[in-house]
Amino acid sequence: MSKKFYITTPVYYVNDVPHIGHTYTTVAADVLARWHRSLGDETFFLTGTDEHGAKIAEKAREMKIEPQQYANEISSKFKEAWSELNITNDNFIRTTDEEHIKAVQKALQYMYDRSDIYLGKYEGLYCRGCEQYKSQRDLINGLCSDHQTAPEKMSEECWTFKLAKYQDELLKKIKKDELQILPLNRKNEIVSFYEKEGLEDISFSRKNISWGIPIPWDKSHTVYVWADAFLNYLTGLGWSGKAGQAPKMWPAAVQLMSKDILRVHATIWPAMLLSLNLPLPETIFVHGYFQINGQKMSKSLGNVVAPEDLVKKYGVDAARFLIMSATAFGRDGDISFAKFDEKYNADLANGLGNLVARATKLIEKNGLELKLKVGSDKKLIEKYSKNMQSFRFDEALKSLWQKLKEADEALSEKKPWKLDLLASSGQAKIKKILKPIAQDILNVADLLKPFMPTVAEKIITQFSHKQIKKGEPLFPRI
């Protein structure tokens, strides 16, 4: 019986074009979605764009265009980037979609009617870069740690969500892994936040921001951008906003995100679900940041890496491989084009690509018919699957490259090219050497499909023919 697997990325804020951070989350989600589809699981993969809020209105004003036009332009760049990277999302949700807007208003009306939202006043700090409320404890030298800017002081009437009401219930669920947060250090960080600082009621509306969804019972206010954005995980499945009625694929099996948005996802989001009488997601998985040559990516340093830069230099499948093998998923990693070049040449051009070229050349030259079978290495599948289940993508790939290394060493040690084909048992001996090597390549290619779908299919097709022939180089050296 097939299982249900629903995976999400955050909806990416359209204050800027896609960069390698967005790409990391999205490729990881695609890898998991492809893998679960290959297992026969009923799979749904959602991504999209978050398009309301003060920062978007400001960007549009700078460009002298309407916010909707600005959002359309940037959202289309995300769609183009994911299409180019062969991302197989089942839906692309936009928070400016009419159906999403209606559902958000319906959901908030329910929360208001059950007295979970009340009229209050917010006095404090607000970081426009994060679109998040901040306390002094969140700042380093008075600045937002993520944006290096001083938050603005706010004092305004607002519709307020009773977040504190859900403190005890959420803390209990997180501790018991009913809402699992991975890796463990991130769970501990959130538990510590709940226990030491605790949840406080939070503003759910802005009075002076017109670019947003109007509060249904008070049109002079618009919905706080995060409250709007979170509900995409439901509306992207066709949810109409009705409390207590989860859409078919909910709850999410995995919600992927970077560490800067974990806290809001581990507090406001599950509290909203409890208020709406809906199940919590099963797992939140938090990956780290990429640094470029030891420095944080920033426009001012001119070191922001865009997905198209990687595709242009390495090709789609190689770009996907390099991103997913760069570091342990869940930890920060340091990347550079020099490191990518080195890994591309070592693992792809001189590794997988060279082994495929050597093996196919010898098989074709000796006219061998091998009759190989996909998925014959059960031990390799088991090891790979355990790593995939645990989000250890780099380890899953290492297990495949270890198998390729062993095959390459066997080819070099046994030197089938030195055997006399004309001797009575010559071809049988050559076949005995080359068949297990070809079988290893085929097995690895099958497991590579979630990471490198086009190259993997090319190898599978090549090695499934009765007469295996040498093809074009898979990875030209850089």
Buried (B, 14 or more C-beta within 10 A) or exposed (E): EEEBBBBBBBBBBBBBBBBBBBBBBBBBBBBBBBBBBEEEBEBBBBBBBBBBBBBBBBBBEEEEBEBEEBBBBBBEBBBBBBEBBBBBBBBBBBBBBEBBBBBBBBBBBBBBEEEBBEEBEBEBBBBBBBBBBBEEEBBEEEEBEBBEEBBEEBEBBBBBBBBEBBBEEBBEBBBEEBBBBBBEEBBEBBBEBBEEEEBEBBBBBBBEBEBBBBBBEBEEBBBBBBBBBBBBBBBBBEBEBBBEEBBEBBBBBBBBBBBBBBBBBBBBBBBBBBBBEBBBBBBBBBBBBBBBEEEEBEEEEEBBBBBBBBBEBBBBBBBBBBBBBBBBBBEEBBBBBEBBBEBBBEBBBBBBBBBBBBBBBBBBEBEBEBEBEBEEBEEBBEBBBEBBEBBBBBBBBBBBBEBBEEBBEBBEEBEBBEBEEEEEEBBEBBBEBBBBBBBBBBBBBBBBBBBBBEBBBBBBEBBBEEEBEBBEEBBEEB
